[in-house]
Amino acid sequence: MLLDVLVISLIIGLLRRGKLTRLGNLPLRRIELIILPFLIQYALVYFGERGLPLLENWGVYLYIFSYSLLLVAIWYNKHIREMKILGAGILINFIVILANGGKMPVSVDALSRAGLLNILPLLKSKAYVIHTVLTESTRLKFLADVIPLPPPYPRPRVVGVGDIIMAVGLFMLIQRGMLKNRSRG
């Protein structure tokens, strides 16, 4: 979802006569603490979808580590209002993940409504360490991935409250970056 929001934010920023080059002026600190967690999570999804056995033992720890790095990045960037919003979404997701054994629970009903039941076997796989199936024993169900984004959404998916808050923060950050110091006229 964040990739979708990133692209939409850039397009809207350009339509509002913002400039991509201005994003480089955002006062971000410790950018590596933002990039590394996304690389870790991408690797976990990529190799988890391929059933790499190494992830069965260590993947959950890497996932938790990636969220920890993101929270440290938010701390370094707390001077940016939009990063606090992003951080709130990250924290919500992290709490749900920690409360559920290191994986984000996903509603089967929401998967069905989004037309994504085909990924159910993946969610049940031990090698896939990012998500799991939401069950009766799931903690903080209302904060898990329970909101379907079905077609006509271009990339159907299931998201949670934390994802939506992160999306709002990212959108606002991109708009601020692209439009800041724009000359009026």
C-alpha positions in Angstrom: 0.0 0.0 0.0 2.8 2.4 0.8 4.2 2.0 -2.7 0.8 2.9 -4.1 0.6 6.0 -1.8 4.1 7.0 -2.8 3.3 7.0 -6.5 -0.1 8.8 -6.0 1.6 11.3 -3.7 4.3 12.1 -6.3 1.7 12.4 -9.1 -0.5 14.7 -7.0 2.6 16.7 -6.0 3.5 17.2 -9.6 -0.1 18.2 -10.5 0.1 20.8 -7.7 3.2 22.2 -9.4 5.6 20.6 -6.9 9.1 19.5 -7.8 10.6 16.1 -7.2 14.0 17.8 -6.6 12.6 19.5 -3.5 12.2 16.1 -1.8 16.0 16.2 -1.4 15.6 19.2 0.9 13.5 17.3 3.5 15.5 17.4 6.7 15.7 13.6 7.1 18.2 12.2 9.4 19.7 8.7 9.3 18.0 7.8 6.0 19.8 4.4 6.2 17.5 3.5 9.1 14.5 4.0 6.8 16.0 2.2 3.8 17.4 -0.9 5.5 14.1 -2.0 7.2 12.4 -1.9 3.8 15.1 -3.9 2.2 14.9 -6.5 5.1 11.1 -6.7 4.7 11.3 -7.0 0.9 13.9 -9.8 1.3 11.6 -11.6 3.9 8.6 -11.4 1.5 10.7 -12.4 -1.5 12.4 -15.4 0.1 9.3 -16.3 2.2 7.2 -16.6 -0.9 9.9 -19.0 -2.2 9.9 -21.1 0.9 13.5 -20.5 2.0 13.9 -22.7 5.2 16.3 -20.3 6.9 13.5 -17.9 7.4 11.5 -20.4 9.4 14.0 -19.9 12.3 15.2 -16.3 11.9 12.7 -14.5 9.8 10.5 -13.3 12.7 13.5 -11.9 14.4 14.5 -10.0 11.3 11.0 -8.7 10.9 10.9 -7.4 14.5 14.4 -6.0 14.0 13.3 -4.1 10.9 10.4 -2.5 12.8 12.8 -1.6 15.6 15.0 0.2 13.1 12.0 2.1 11.7 11.1 3.3 15.2 14.6 4.5 15.7 14.4 6.3 12.4 11.2 8.0 13.5 13.0 9.0 16.7 15.8 10.7 14.8 13.2 12.4 12.6 10.7 13.5 15.2 11.4 17.1 14.3 9.3 16.4 11.1 5.6 16.5 11.9 4.7 14.0 9.2 7.2 11.5 10.5 5.3 11.5 13.8 2.2 10.4 11.9 4.2 7.8 10.0 5.6 6.7 13.4 2.2 6.3 14.9 1.2 3.9 12.1 4.5 2.0 12.4 4.0 1.7 16.2 0.4 0.4 15.9 1.6 -2.3 13.4 4.6 -3.1 15.6 2.4 -3.6 18.7 0.0 -5.9 16.8 3.0 -7.9 15.4 4.6 -8.3 18.8 1.3 -9.3 20.4 0.9 -12.0 17.8 4.2 -13.8 17.8 6.0 -11.6 15.4 3.6 -11.7 12.5 0.8 -9.4 11.3 -2.6 -11.3 11.3 -4.7 -11.0 8.2 -8.5 -11.6 8.1 -9.6 -14.4 5.9 -12.9 -12.6 5.4 -11.1 -9.5 4.2 -8.9 -11.6 1.9 -12.1 -13.1 0.4 -13.7 -9.6 -0.1 -10.4 -8.4 -1.8 -10.4 -11.5 -4.0 -7.1 -12.7 -2.5 -8.0 -16.1 -1.1 -5.3 -17.6 -3.4 -2.6 -16.3 -0.9 -4.1 -18.2 2.0 -1.6 -21.2 1.7 1.3 -18.7 1.8 0.0 -17.2 5.0 -0.1 -20.6 6.6 3.5 -21.4 5.4 6.2 -21.5 8.1 8.7 -19.9 5.7 6.5 -16.8 5.2 7.2 -14.8 8.3 5.5 -11.4 7.6 1.8 -12.3 7.9 -0.4 -15.1 9.4 -4.0 -15.9 9.4 -6.2 -14.1 11.9 -7.8 -16.6 14.3 -9.9 -16.6 17.5 -6.7 -16.4 19.5 -5.4 -13.3 17.7 -4.7 -10.3 19.9 -5.7 -6.8 18.9 -7.8 -8.0 16.0 -9.2 -4.6 15.2 -5.7 -3.3 14.5 -4.7 -6.3 12.4 -5.0 -6.4 8.6 -8.8 -6.5 8.4 -9.7 -3.8 5.9 -10.1 -5.1 2.3 -9.2 -2.9 -0.7 -11.0 -4.9 -3.4 -11.2 -4.2 -7.1 -11.6 -1.7 -8.7 -8.6 -0.8 -6.5 -5.8 -1.4 -9.0 -3.7 -3.6 -6.6 -6.2 -5.4 -4.3 -5.0 -6.0 -0.8 -5.9 -6.1 2.9 -4.6 -3.4 5.2 -4.9 -2.3 8.8 -5.4 0.9 10.7 -1.6 1.3 11.1 -1.1 1.0 7.3 -3.7 3.8 6.8 -2.1 6.1 9.3 1.3 5.4 7.7 -0.2 6.2 4.3 -1.5 9.5 5.5 1.9 10.4 7.0 3.7 9.5 3.8 1.3 11.4 1.6 1.6 14.5 3.8 5.4 14.2 3.9 5.7 13.9 0.1 3.4 16.9 -0.4 5.4 18.9 2.1 8.6 18.0 0.5 7.5 18.7 -3.1 5.7 21.9 -2.4 7.9 23.5 0.3 9.4 26.9 -0.6 7.2 27.0 -3.7 7.2 30.5 -5.1 3.8 32.1 -5.3 2.6 33.9 -8.3 
